[in-house]
């Protein structure tokens, strides 16, 4: 038998993502899947009708590399209405195959071998592989539980003449924090008069709670000129399976971004873009999203009130992080596996979002689920 030839790995530390692992385990075990971040409910019937219309009427060939013009125009118009910031749809708006692609293209556009990129951890799991694949060096600043506030002096201490970019995520996945106006000012003070870029993951932009406001990096002039704002319609319109994202960036940044994008996916699914161009003109479908998810957050948290879990309500995203220190000293990954198998409720251990797998005894639950799922899962967890 011929010996299998080994291929050296560019990402030797990477296995199958925890989201895939936990979703498969939930399916295998018949568990309630509160692990991977996707809704258990469908998108608006109106949006489905629009897709059907464009599929049936022949809008099924390649879209332009930068995206369907009507979609880019609608996205720019919506951005202007919500944030008061004008992006040129022809030169500064690019449609991608998911926000993950947008983040990868942004990193690739600016990071060269030996460049340092500051990563605030816990961090979404695609950031560091994108940096590594481009020869960059991730420099970590750890946000401490339970409030995960950013120590901007600690960030400043990590900036060197090799710092090329800072990865930002607000509202935050996994911990549900949101940037304040003071955070934007602090970040701006650090990068003003430097050549440091900002790569900002803002996919949960419309999912903020309790009167909070999403402070996009684009709303600060010092940050806007150097930021790739990466977004997604998947989280906004309950269409995570469509993998449609976008990047908003000034012309010079978008030019380099598109050089990369055109050789990764070239273009993104066509009929959905036409449908979204129309649907974006109905602001009620995103302006009230925070209220919609706040009810789900509150419903899930109410179900956990009588449990031994402790938590502060999430301020944004559709995730709730809870501490289980009053229940067990198990490693969070082991507990997540056990709860899925024994209790039939799947979660994500927060340690996977740290370089050194820091275990603060925290689990992340997704509450973008039907109410009956939240009630049943909460009842089970309350018995632990």
C-alpha positions as CSV (number, residue, x, y, z in Angstrom):
1,X,0.0,0.0,0.0
2,X,1.4,3.4,-1.0
3,X,2.3,5.6,1.9
4,X,0.2,8.8,2.0
5,X,2.2,11.9,1.1
6,X,2.1,14.5,3.8
7,X,1.3,18.1,2.8
8,X,2.9,20.7,5.0
9,X,0.2,22.9,6.5
10,X,0.1,26.7,6.4
11,X,-2.3,26.6,9.3
12,X,-1.0,23.6,11.4
13,X,-2.9,24.8,14.6
14,X,-6.3,24.9,12.8
15,X,-8.8,22.0,13.0
16,X,-12.5,22.0,12.1
17,X,-14.1,25.1,13.5
18,X,-16.0,24.7,16.8
19,X,-19.1,26.0,15.1
20,X,-19.1,23.0,12.7
21,X,-18.2,20.6,15.5
22,X,-20.9,21.7,17.9
23,X,-23.6,22.0,15.2
24,X,-22.9,18.5,14.0
25,X,-22.9,17.2,17.5
26,X,-26.2,18.9,18.2
27,X,-27.7,17.3,15.1
28,X,-26.2,13.9,16.0
29,X,-27.5,14.1,19.5
30,X,-30.9,15.6,18.7
31,X,-30.0,18.6,20.9
32,X,-31.3,22.2,20.8
33,X,-28.7,24.0,18.8
34,X,-27.8,27.2,20.6
35,X,-24.2,27.0,19.5
36,X,-23.7,28.2,15.9
37,X,-24.9,31.7,15.2
38,X,-27.8,31.3,12.8
39,X,-31.5,31.8,13.2
40,X,-33.9,28.9,13.5
41,X,-36.5,31.0,11.6
42,X,-36.7,32.1,7.9
43,X,-36.3,35.4,6.2
44,X,-39.2,37.6,5.2
45,X,-41.5,36.1,2.6
46,X,-41.2,39.3,0.7
47,X,-37.5,38.8,0.3
48,X,-38.0,35.2,-0.8
49,X,-40.5,36.4,-3.4
50,X,-38.0,38.9,-4.8
51,X,-35.4,36.3,-5.1
52,X,-37.8,34.0,-6.9
53,X,-38.7,36.9,-9.2
54,X,-35.2,37.5,-10.3
55,X,-34.3,33.8,-10.6
56,X,-37.3,33.2,-12.9
57,X,-36.6,36.3,-15.0
58,X,-33.1,35.3,-16.0
59,X,-30.8,37.2,-13.5
60,X,-28.6,34.1,-13.1
61,X,-25.3,34.9,-14.7
62,X,-22.1,36.5,-13.3
63,X,-22.7,39.7,-11.4
64,X,-20.1,42.5,-11.9
65,X,-16.9,41.8,-9.8
66,X,-17.7,44.7,-7.4
67,X,-21.4,43.8,-7.1
68,X,-24.7,44.5,-8.8
69,X,-24.8,48.3,-9.2
70,X,-28.4,48.5,-7.9
71,X,-27.4,46.7,-4.7
72,X,-24.3,48.8,-4.2
73,X,-26.5,51.9,-4.7
74,X,-29.1,50.7,-2.2
75,X,-26.4,49.9,0.3
76,X,-24.8,53.3,0.0
77,X,-28.2,55.0,0.3
78,X,-29.0,53.0,3.4
79,X,-25.6,53.7,4.9
80,X,-26.1,57.5,4.3
81,X,-29.6,57.4,5.9
82,X,-28.5,55.4,9.0
83,X,-25.0,56.8,9.7
84,X,-24.9,60.1,7.7
85,X,-21.8,58.9,5.9
86,X,-21.7,58.9,2.1
87,X,-19.8,56.2,0.2
88,X,-19.5,56.2,-3.6
89,X,-21.4,53.1,-4.7
90,X,-19.2,52.8,-7.8
91,X,-15.8,53.1,-6.1
92,X,-16.2,52.5,-2.4
93,X,-18.8,49.7,-2.0
94,X,-17.8,46.1,-2.7
95,X,-20.1,43.1,-2.4
96,X,-18.4,39.9,-1.1
97,X,-19.3,36.3,-0.5
98,X,-19.9,36.8,3.2
99,X,-18.3,39.1,5.7
100,X,-15.6,36.4,6.3
101,X,-14.4,37.0,2.7
102,X,-14.5,40.8,3.3
103,X,-12.3,40.5,6.4
104,X,-9.9,38.2,4.6
105,X,-9.6,40.5,1.6
106,X,-9.1,43.5,3.9
107,X,-6.3,41.8,5.8
108,X,-4.7,40.6,2.5
109,X,-4.9,44.1,1.0
110,X,-2.8,45.7,3.8
111,X,-0.8,43.1,5.6
112,X,2.7,42.0,4.4
113,X,5.1,39.5,5.9
114,X,6.4,40.7,9.2
115,X,3.6,43.3,9.7
116,X,2.0,43.2,13.2
117,X,-1.8,43.2,13.6
118,X,-3.4,43.9,17.0
119,X,-6.1,41.4,17.9
120,X,-8.5,42.0,20.8
121,X,-9.3,38.6,22.3
122,X,-11.7,36.9,22.7
123,X,-11.7,37.2,18.9
124,X,-13.8,35.6,16.2
125,X,-11.9,32.6,14.8
126,X,-11.3,33.8,11.3
127,X,-9.2,36.8,12.2
128,X,-5.9,35.2,13.1
129,X,-5.8,32.6,10.3
130,X,-6.2,35.5,7.8
131,X,-3.3,37.4,9.4
132,X,-1.1,34.2,9.5
133,X,-1.8,33.3,5.8
134,X,-0.6,36.8,4.8
135,X,2.6,36.5,6.8
136,X,1.4,38.9,9.5
137,X,2.1,38.6,13.2
138,X,-0.9,38.7,15.5
139,X,-0.3,40.8,18.6
140,X,-2.9,40.0,21.3
141,X,-4.6,42.3,23.8
142,X,-6.7,40.2,26.2
143,X,-10.0,41.7,27.4
144,X,-10.8,40.5,30.9
145,X,-14.0,38.9,32.1
146,X,-16.6,39.7,33.2
147,X,-17.1,43.1,31.5
148,X,-14.5,42.7,28.7
149,X,-13.8,46.5,28.6
150,X,-10.9,47.6,26.3
151,X,-7.9,48.9,28.2
152,X,-6.7,51.4,25.6
153,X,-3.4,52.0,27.5
154,X,-2.8,48.2,27.0
155,X,-3.5,48.6,23.3
156,X,-1.2,51.6,23.1
157,X,1.6,49.6,24.7
158,X,1.4,47.0,22.0
159,X,1.7,49.4,19.1
160,X,5.1,49.5,17.4
161,X,6.6,50.7,14.2
162,X,5.6,47.4,12.7
163,X,1.9,47.7,13.6
164,X,-0.1,47.7,10.3
165,X,-3.7,47.1,11.5
166,X,-6.0,46.7,14.4
167,X,-8.9,44.2,14.2
168,X,-12.2,45.6,15.6
169,X,-15.5,43.8,16.3
170,X,-18.6,45.7,17.5
171,X,-21.2,44.5,18.5
172,X,-18.9,41.8,19.7
173,X,-19.0,38.1,19.0
174,X,-18.8,36.2,21.4
175,X,-19.3,38.5,24.4
176,X,-22.0,40.9,23.2
177,X,-20.2,44.2,24.1
178,X,-20.5,47.3,22.0
179,X,-18.2,50.2,21.4
180,X,-19.0,53.6,23.0
181,X,-18.2,56.9,21.5
182,X,-15.4,57.2,24.0
183,X,-13.9,53.9,22.6
184,X,-13.9,55.4,19.1
185,X,-12.2,58.6,20.4
186,X,-9.6,56.5,22.2
187,X,-8.9,54.4,19.1
188,X,-8.7,57.5,16.9
189,X,-6.1,59.0,19.3
190,X,-3.9,55.9,18.9
191,X,-4.0,55.8,15.1
192,X,-4.1,59.4,14.1
193,X,-1.0,60.5,12.2
194,X,0.0,56.8,11.7
195,X,-0.2,54.4,8.8
196,X,-2.3,51.9,10.9
197,X,-5.4,50.6,9.3
198,X,-8.6,49.4,11.0
199,X,-10.5,46.3,9.9
200,X,-13.9,46.5,11.5
201,X,-16.3,43.6,11.7
202,X,-19.7,45.1,12.1
203,X,-22.0,42.3,11.0
204,X,-24.3,42.8,14.1
205,X,-24.7,46.5,13.4
206,X,-28.5,46.5,13.8
207,X,-28.6,44.2,16.8
208,X,-28.1,46.4,19.8
209,X,-30.2,46.6,23.0
210,X,-31.4,48.7,25.9
211,X,-31.1,52.0,24.0
212,X,-27.5,51.5,23.0
213,X,-26.3,52.9,19.7
214,X,-24.0,51.1,17.2
215,X,-21.0,53.4,16.8
216,X,-19.6,52.4,13.4
217,X,-15.9,53.2,12.7
218,X,-17.1,55.1,9.7
219,X,-18.7,57.8,12.0
220,X,-15.4,59.0,13.2
221,X,-13.5,61.0,10.6
222,X,-10.0,59.9,11.8
223,X,-11.2,56.3,11.7
224,X,-13.3,56.4,8.5
225,X,-10.4,57.4,6.3
226,X,-8.4,54.3,7.3
227,X,-11.2,51.7,7.9
228,X,-12.5,48.7,6.0
229,X,-16.0,48.3,7.4
230,X,-17.0,44.7,6.9
231,X,-20.8,43.9,7.1
232,X,-23.3,41.2,6.2
233,X,-26.9,40.9,5.3
234,X,-27.0,37.4,6.7
235,X,-27.4,38.5,10.3
236,X,-29.7,41.4,9.4
237,X,-32.2,39.5,7.2
238,X,-32.0,36.0,8.7
239,X,-30.2,34.7,5.6
240,X,-26.8,33.4,6.9
241,X,-26.8,30.7,4.2
242,X,-26.7,33.2,1.4
243,X,-23.2,34.3,2.4
244,X,-23.6,37.9,1.2
245,X,-21.3,40.5,2.8
246,X,-19.8,43.8,1.8
247,X,-17.0,46.1,2.4
248,X,-17.3,49.9,2.7
249,X,-14.0,51.7,2.4
250,X,-12.5,54.9,0.9
251,X,-11.4,54.7,-2.8
252,X,-7.8,54.0,-2.2
253,X,-8.5,51.2,0.2
254,X,-11.4,49.8,-1.9
255,X,-9.1,49.7,-5.0
256,X,-6.6,47.4,-3.3
257,X,-9.4,45.4,-1.6
258,X,-10.9,44.7,-5.1
259,X,-7.6,43.5,-6.5
260,X,-7.8,40.7,-3.9
261,X,-11.5,40.1,-4.1
262,X,-11.5,39.5,-7.8
263,X,-9.2,36.5,-7.4
264,X,-10.9,34.9,-4.5
265,X,-14.6,34.7,-5.4
266,X,-14.6,37.3,-8.3
267,X,-18.3,37.9,-7.8
268,X,-21.2,37.0,-5.5
269,X,-24.5,35.3,-6.2
270,X,-26.5,37.4,-8.7
271,X,-30.3,37.1,-8.1
272,X,-30.0,37.6,-4.4
273,X,-28.2,40.9,-5.0
274,X,-31.0,42.2,-7.1
275,X,-33.5,41.1,-4.5
276,X,-31.6,42.8,-1.7
277,X,-31.3,46.0,-3.8
278,X,-35.1,46.2,-3.6
279,X,-35.5,44.9,0.0
280,X,-33.0,47.4,1.4
281,X,-35.5,50.2,0.5
282,X,-37.8,48.8,3.2
283,X,-36.0,50.1,6.4
284,X,-38.6,48.6,8.7
285,X,-36.8,45.3,8.2
286,X,-33.6,46.5,9.9
287,X,-34.6,49.5,12.0
288,X,-36.6,47.3,14.4
289,X,-34.2,44.4,14.5
290,X,-32.7,45.3,17.9
291,X,-36.2,45.3,19.5
292,X,-36.9,41.9,17.9
293,X,-33.8,40.3,19.3
294,X,-34.0,42.1,22.6
295,X,-37.2,40.2,23.3
296,X,-35.5,37.0,22.5
297,X,-32.5,37.9,24.7
298,X,-34.9,38.8,27.6
299,X,-36.9,35.6,27.1
300,X,-33.9,33.4,27.2
301,X,-32.4,35.3,30.2
302,X,-35.7,35.1,32.1
303,X,-35.6,31.3,31.6
304,X,-32.1,31.2,33.1
305,X,-33.1,33.4,36.1
306,X,-33.7,30.5,38.4
307,X,-30.6,28.7,37.3
308,X,-27.1,28.7,38.8
309,X,-25.6,30.4,35.8
310,X,-24.6,34.1,36.3
311,X,-24.5,36.7,33.6
312,X,-25.0,40.3,32.5
313,X,-27.4,40.8,29.7
314,X,-25.8,41.0,26.3
315,X,-25.6,44.6,24.9
316,X,-25.5,43.5,21.3
317,X,-25.3,40.6,18.8
318,X,-27.5,37.6,19.2
319,X,-25.3,35.8,21.8
320,X,-25.5,35.6,25.6
321,X,-22.4,34.6,27.5
322,X,-23.0,33.0,30.9
323,X,-20.7,31.9,33.7
324,X,-21.0,28.4,35.1
325,X,-18.6,28.8,38.1
326,X,-21.4,28.0,40.5
327,X,-22.1,24.7,38.8
328,X,-18.8,23.0,38.0
329,X,-15.1,23.5,37.5
330,X,-15.0,21.5,34.2
331,X,-13.1,22.9,31.3
332,X,-15.5,24.8,29.2
333,X,-15.0,22.7,26.1
334,X,-15.7,19.5,28.0
335,X,-18.8,21.0,29.6
336,X,-20.1,22.2,26.2
337,X,-19.7,18.6,24.8
338,X,-21.3,17.1,27.9
339,X,-24.3,19.4,28.0
340,X,-24.9,18.7,24.3
341,X,-24.8,14.9,24.9
342,X,-26.5,14.6,28.3
343,X,-28.8,17.6,28.4
344,X,-29.5,18.1,24.7
345,X,-28.5,21.8,24.7
346,X,-25.6,22.9,22.5
347,X,-23.4,25.9,23.2
348,X,-19.9,27.2,22.3
349,X,-17.1,27.3,24.9
350,X,-15.6,30.8,25.0
351,X,-12.1,29.5,25.4
352,X,-11.9,28.8,21.7
353,X,-11.8,32.5,21.0
354,X,-8.5,32.9,22.8
355,X,-5.0,32.1,21.5
356,X,-4.1,30.2,24.6
357,X,-7.6,28.7,25.2
358,X,-8.1,30.8,28.3
359,X,-10.9,29.2,30.4
360,X,-13.0,31.7,32.3
361,X,-15.8,29.1,32.8
362,X,-18.0,30.8,30.2
363,X,-20.4,29.4,27.6
364,X,-21.9,31.3,24.6
365,X,-25.6,30.6,23.7
366,X,-27.2,31.9,20.6
367,X,-30.8,33.2,21.2
368,X,-31.7,33.7,17.5
369,X,-34.1,30.8,17.9
370,X,-37.8,30.3,18.0
371,X,-39.4,31.1,21.4
372,X,-40.3,27.5,22.2
373,X,-36.7,26.4,21.7
374,X,-35.5,29.2,24.0
375,X,-38.1,28.2,26.6
376,X,-37.3,24.5,26.5
377,X,-33.5,25.0,26.4
378,X,-33.8,27.5,29.3
379,X,-35.9,25.0,31.4
380,X,-33.3,22.3,30.9
381,X,-30.4,24.6,31.8
382,X,-32.2,25.8,34.9
383,X,-32.1,22.3,36.4
384,X,-28.3,22.1,36.3
